[in-house]
């Protein structure tokens, strides 16, 4: 299993596991060519995270905390009974 490493037009580094050596050489050249031509899109890379805004993270965390509070309240009520 070979992996490749390259950077996008903004300097962010990417790594991918690609398989055999010949395929790795082929894919890294494709990625570097796309970066040179400013056609690289990070969404093409499998397993990469989406760009998330801070307020979306806060909303998600608040929702998790709310669910945990509900669960803990119900668990406490069940235990105390």
Protein Blocks (a to p, Z undefined) as FASTA:
>chain_A
ZZdddddfkopacdddebjfklmmmmmmmmmmmmmnopacfklpghiacdddfklmmmmm
mmmmmmmmmmmmmmmmmmnZZ
